[in-house]
Amino acid sequence: MPNFIQSVDERTNLAGTNRLEVLLFSLGKDDSTARQEVYGINVFKVREVMQVPDITHAPDMPNSVEGMTSLRGTMVPVVNLSKFCDLNISEEPQILIVTEYNKHMQGFLVHSVENILRLQWNDIKVPPQMMQDKLGGLVTAVTELQDGRIAMIMDVEKILAETAHFAQEDSYYEDIATLEDQGYTIMFADDSSVARSQIERTLNHMGIAHVSAMNGAEAWTKLKDIATRAETTGLPVKDYIQAILTDVEMPEMDGYVLTKHIKNDPRFAGIPVIMHSSLSADANMSLGRGVGADAYVAKFEPKELSNKLVEILNHNSKKALT
């Protein structure tokens, strides 16, 4: 099998350049359509690609969770992606893609892997609304390959959330810091429907108003509109938006480029930018600081996020009073 995996340092070199590498794979031929579609996952989330190992089948698991396997002493849950996607595929999976998301490892069973494709984030598009509705947010982005096929980029966060009930229970949001009745409004951008829901629930529990965007390009458009409105009223933008929370990986414009735009535009002076990402390697945090990010919070811990927001918003409020 080809060596698909590079070191974290090598892959991190792409971050901040509005580029990414996508591992392309197939789930097999769908018996209902006689087609074999191509899917993708950001290489930065991939830890290892291997032949299917021995899997221990555990009781009382969701239908798509085959069980668990030991990867050098670490117990890794294994999800059959064709079952998770509810596809009618009779071919047995041959490959296990081991991924890491916010320090959680999980394996995805797929039929085969193709190659790694290097792309610009602006080559990655938001899927049509019909596809988003039909697939429930599972496909977070799409891109057209040179041979005319369309590759569908899967949302790892949604798979983890639905198979492990990650951050779904109300108790997960209890006892988080609040900022009730202080009039704060936050803009947040994330291409994952699951992540947007988690952020929204956190901000609602905190009593913070919010404006959301599905990617960096949409966030930048909305921010420029707010800046224009502020100029019309003669007020600073920070009277409208007190902080910006951004994912790193997003189609059309990633979080690094969005942060650069914000920090290079004097209209947004004094508005802190917090990066919120599953890519929690130290190198990524350094890149975030390099483009001007004021803080970096790993996904997804509501208490950590709420504590960081309280710290930053209160600090900015004190600065405004001095």
C-alpha positions as CSV (number, residue, x, y, z in Angstrom):
1,M,0.0,0.0,0.0
2,P,1.4,3.5,-0.8
3,N,2.6,5.6,2.1
4,F,-0.2,8.1,2.4
5,I,0.8,9.6,5.7
6,Q,3.3,12.4,6.2
7,S,4.6,13.8,9.4
8,V,2.5,16.4,11.3
9,D,5.2,19.0,10.7
10,E,5.1,18.4,6.9
11,R,1.3,18.6,6.7
12,T,1.3,21.7,8.9
13,N,3.3,23.5,6.3
14,L,0.1,23.8,4.2
15,A,-1.8,25.5,7.0
16,G,-2.1,29.2,6.5
17,T,-1.6,29.0,2.7
18,N,-5.4,28.5,2.0
19,R,-4.4,25.0,0.7
20,L,-5.1,21.5,1.9
21,E,-4.5,17.9,1.0
22,V,-7.5,15.5,0.7
23,L,-7.3,11.7,0.9
24,L,-9.7,10.3,-1.7
25,F,-11.5,7.1,-1.0
26,S,-14.4,4.9,-2.1
27,L,-17.0,3.1,0.0
28,G,-17.7,0.6,-2.9
29,K,-20.3,0.3,-5.6
30,D,-23.8,1.2,-4.5
31,D,-26.1,-1.6,-5.5
32,S,-29.0,0.8,-5.8
33,T,-27.2,3.1,-8.4
34,A,-24.4,0.9,-9.7
35,R,-22.1,3.8,-9.1
36,Q,-19.0,4.1,-7.0
37,E,-18.7,7.6,-5.7
38,V,-15.5,9.3,-4.5
39,Y,-15.2,10.8,-1.0
40,G,-12.5,12.8,0.7
41,I,-11.1,13.6,4.1
42,N,-8.5,16.3,5.0
43,V,-5.2,14.5,5.3
44,F,-4.5,16.5,8.5
45,K,-7.1,14.5,10.3
46,V,-5.7,11.2,9.1
47,R,-3.2,9.4,11.4
48,E,-2.8,6.1,9.5
49,V,-4.1,4.0,6.6
50,M,-4.0,0.2,6.8
51,Q,-5.6,-3.0,5.8
52,V,-8.6,-3.9,8.0
53,P,-7.2,-5.3,11.3
54,D,-8.9,-7.7,13.7
55,I,-12.0,-5.9,15.1
56,T,-13.6,-6.8,18.5
57,H,-17.3,-6.6,18.2
58,A,-19.0,-5.0,21.2
59,P,-22.7,-5.3,22.2
60,D,-25.1,-2.3,22.3
61,M,-23.3,-0.3,19.7
62,P,-24.9,1.9,17.0
63,N,-25.5,-0.1,13.8
64,S,-22.6,1.6,12.0
65,V,-20.0,1.0,14.8
66,E,-18.4,-2.4,14.1
67,G,-16.5,-2.5,17.3
68,M,-13.0,-1.6,18.3
69,T,-9.4,-2.4,17.5
70,S,-6.1,-2.0,19.3
71,L,-3.7,0.4,17.6
72,R,-0.4,0.1,19.4
73,G,-2.2,-0.2,22.7
74,T,-4.8,2.5,22.1
75,M,-8.4,1.2,21.8
76,V,-9.9,2.8,18.6
77,P,-13.6,2.6,17.8
78,V,-14.3,1.5,14.3
79,V,-17.1,2.9,12.1
80,N,-18.3,1.4,8.9
81,L,-18.8,4.4,6.7
82,S,-21.1,2.8,4.2
83,K,-23.5,1.7,7.0
84,F,-23.2,5.2,8.6
85,C,-24.2,6.7,5.2
86,D,-27.0,4.2,4.8
87,L,-25.7,3.1,1.4
88,N,-26.7,-0.2,-0.2
89,I,-23.2,-1.7,-0.6
90,S,-22.5,-5.4,-0.5
91,E,-18.8,-5.3,-1.0
92,E,-16.8,-5.7,2.2
93,P,-14.5,-2.8,3.3
94,Q,-10.8,-3.5,2.7
95,I,-9.2,-0.4,4.3
96,L,-9.2,1.2,7.8
97,I,-8.5,5.0,7.8
98,V,-7.5,6.0,11.4
99,T,-8.4,9.6,12.1
100,E,-7.9,12.0,15.0
101,Y,-10.3,14.7,15.9
102,N,-9.7,16.9,19.0
103,K,-7.5,14.2,20.5
104,H,-10.2,11.5,19.9
105,M,-9.1,8.7,17.6
106,Q,-11.5,6.6,15.5
107,G,-11.2,4.3,12.5
108,F,-13.3,4.5,9.4
109,L,-13.9,1.3,7.3
110,V,-13.8,2.1,3.5
111,H,-13.6,0.0,0.4
112,S,-10.5,1.5,-1.1
113,V,-8.3,4.6,-1.1
114,E,-7.1,6.4,-4.3
115,N,-4.6,9.1,-3.7
116,I,-3.9,12.4,-2.0
117,L,-5.0,15.5,-3.9
118,R,-3.6,18.9,-3.1
119,L,-6.1,21.7,-3.5
120,Q,-6.7,25.3,-2.8
121,W,-9.5,26.0,-0.3
122,N,-11.2,28.2,-2.9
123,D,-11.5,25.1,-5.1
124,I,-13.6,23.5,-2.3
125,K,-17.2,24.6,-2.5
126,V,-20.2,24.5,-0.2
127,P,-22.5,21.7,-1.4
128,P,-25.8,22.6,-3.0
129,Q,-28.6,23.1,-0.4
130,M,-30.5,20.0,-1.7
131,M,-27.5,17.8,-1.0
132,Q,-27.0,19.4,2.4
133,D,-30.7,18.6,3.3
134,K,-30.6,15.1,1.9
135,L,-27.4,14.1,3.6
136,G,-28.1,15.9,6.9
137,G,-24.8,17.9,6.8
138,L,-22.6,14.8,6.4
139,V,-21.0,16.2,3.2
140,T,-19.5,19.5,4.3
141,A,-17.9,20.5,1.0
142,V,-17.4,19.3,-2.6
143,T,-14.8,19.7,-5.3
144,E,-14.6,18.7,-9.0
145,L,-11.7,16.4,-9.9
146,Q,-9.7,16.7,-13.2
147,D,-11.5,13.6,-14.6
148,G,-14.9,15.3,-14.1
149,R,-15.9,13.3,-11.0
150,I,-17.1,15.2,-7.9
151,A,-15.5,14.4,-4.6
152,M,-17.5,14.8,-1.5
153,I,-15.6,15.9,1.6
154,M,-17.0,14.3,4.7
155,D,-17.6,16.0,8.1
156,V,-15.6,14.0,10.6
157,E,-17.2,16.0,13.4
158,K,-20.7,14.8,12.5
159,I,-19.7,11.2,12.3
160,L,-18.1,11.4,15.7
161,A,-21.0,13.3,17.2
162,E,-23.6,10.8,16.0
163,T,-21.7,7.6,16.8
164,A,-20.4,8.7,20.2
165,H,-23.1,11.2,21.1
166,F,-20.3,13.7,21.4
167,A,-21.4,17.0,23.1
168,Q,-25.1,16.2,22.4
169,E,-26.4,15.9,26.0
170,D,-27.7,19.0,27.8
171,S,-25.5,18.1,30.8
172,Y,-22.5,18.8,28.6
173,Y,-23.4,22.5,28.7
174,E,-24.2,22.8,32.4
175,D,-22.1,25.0,34.7
176,I,-20.4,26.9,31.9
177,A,-19.5,30.6,32.3
178,T,-22.3,33.1,31.5
179,L,-22.4,36.7,30.4
180,E,-26.1,37.4,30.7
181,D,-27.5,40.9,29.9
182,Q,-24.1,42.3,28.9
183,G,-25.1,42.9,25.3
184,Y,-22.3,40.9,23.7
185,T,-22.6,39.7,20.1
186,I,-20.2,37.2,18.5
187,M,-19.7,36.3,14.9
188,F,-18.7,32.6,14.4
189,A,-17.8,30.7,11.3
190,D,-17.7,26.9,10.8
191,D,-18.4,24.7,7.9
192,S,-19.6,21.8,10.1
193,S,-23.4,21.8,10.9
194,V,-22.6,19.9,14.1
195,A,-19.9,22.4,15.2
196,R,-22.3,25.3,14.5
197,S,-25.0,23.7,16.6
198,Q,-22.5,23.1,19.4
199,I,-21.2,26.7,19.3
200,E,-24.8,28.0,19.1
201,R,-25.8,26.0,22.2
202,T,-22.8,27.2,24.1
203,L,-23.5,30.9,23.3
204,N,-27.2,30.5,24.1
205,H,-26.3,29.0,27.5
206,M,-23.9,31.9,28.0
207,G,-26.5,34.5,27.1
208,I,-24.4,35.9,24.1
209,A,-26.1,36.9,20.9
210,H,-24.5,35.6,17.7
211,V,-24.2,35.8,13.9
212,S,-23.1,32.6,12.1
213,A,-21.4,31.8,8.8
214,M,-20.8,28.5,7.0
215,N,-17.3,29.3,5.9
216,G,-14.6,32.1,5.9
217,A,-15.8,33.7,2.7
218,E,-19.4,34.1,4.0
219,A,-18.1,35.4,7.3
220,W,-15.9,38.0,5.6
221,T,-18.9,39.1,3.4
222,K,-21.0,39.5,6.6
223,L,-18.3,41.3,8.4
224,K,-17.8,43.8,5.6
225,D,-21.6,44.4,5.6
226,I,-21.5,45.1,9.3
227,A,-18.5,47.4,8.8
228,T,-20.4,49.3,6.1
229,R,-23.4,49.6,8.4
230,A,-21.2,50.9,11.2
231,E,-19.7,53.5,8.9
232,T,-23.2,54.7,8.0
233,T,-24.1,55.2,11.7
234,G,-20.8,56.7,12.6
235,L,-20.1,53.9,15.2
236,P,-17.1,51.6,15.4
237,V,-17.6,48.0,14.3
238,K,-16.8,46.8,17.8
239,D,-20.1,48.3,18.9
240,Y,-21.8,45.7,16.7
241,I,-19.5,42.7,17.1
242,Q,-17.3,42.1,20.2
243,A,-15.4,39.0,19.1
244,I,-15.0,36.6,16.2
245,L,-14.8,32.8,16.5
246,T,-13.5,30.9,13.5
247,D,-12.8,27.3,12.5
248,V,-9.5,26.7,10.6
249,E,-10.6,24.3,7.8
250,M,-13.4,25.8,5.7
251,P,-14.3,25.8,2.0
252,E,-13.6,28.9,-0.1
253,M,-11.6,30.7,2.6
254,D,-10.0,29.1,5.6
255,G,-9.7,30.5,9.1
256,Y,-6.1,31.7,8.6
257,V,-7.0,33.8,5.6
258,L,-10.1,35.1,7.3
259,T,-8.0,36.2,10.3
260,K,-5.5,37.9,8.0
261,H,-8.3,39.9,6.4
262,I,-9.7,40.9,9.7
263,K,-6.4,41.9,11.2
264,N,-5.3,43.9,8.1
265,D,-8.5,45.9,8.0
266,P,-8.4,48.9,10.4
267,R,-12.2,48.9,10.7
268,F,-11.9,45.7,12.8
269,A,-9.3,47.1,15.2
270,G,-9.8,45.9,18.8
271,I,-12.0,43.0,17.9
272,P,-10.4,39.7,19.1
273,V,-10.3,36.6,16.9
274,I,-10.4,33.2,18.5
275,M,-9.5,30.2,16.4
276,H,-11.6,27.1,17.3
277,S,-10.4,23.9,15.6
278,S,-9.9,20.2,15.9
279,L,-6.4,20.8,14.5
280,S,-4.9,21.3,17.9
281,A,-1.2,20.7,17.1
282,D,1.2,23.2,18.6
283,A,2.3,24.2,15.0
284,N,-1.2,25.2,14.1
285,M,-1.5,27.3,17.3
286,S,1.7,29.1,16.3
287,L,0.3,29.7,12.8
288,G,-2.8,31.1,14.3
289,R,-0.8,33.6,16.4
290,G,1.3,34.3,13.3
291,V,-1.7,35.7,11.4
292,G,-2.9,37.7,14.4
293,A,-5.3,35.3,16.2
294,D,-5.8,36.4,19.8
295,A,-6.5,32.9,21.2
296,Y,-6.8,29.3,20.1
297,V,-9.3,26.9,21.6
298,A,-9.5,23.2,20.7
299,K,-12.8,21.6,19.8
300,F,-15.1,20.8,21.5
301,E,-15.2,21.6,25.2
302,P,-18.0,24.1,26.0
303,K,-16.4,25.0,29.3
304,E,-13.1,25.8,27.8
305,L,-14.7,27.8,25.0
306,S,-17.0,29.7,27.5
307,N,-14.1,30.4,29.9
308,K,-11.9,31.7,27.0
309,L,-14.8,34.0,25.8
310,V,-15.4,35.4,29.3
311,E,-11.7,36.0,29.7
312,I,-11.3,37.8,26.3
313,L,-14.6,39.8,26.4
314,N,-14.0,40.9,30.0
315,H,-10.5,41.9,29.2
316,N,-11.6,44.0,26.2
317,S,-14.3,45.6,28.3
318,K,-11.8,46.7,30.9
319,K,-9.5,48.1,28.2
320,A,-12.4,50.1,26.8
321,L,-13.0,51.7,30.2
322,T,-9.3,52.8,30.7
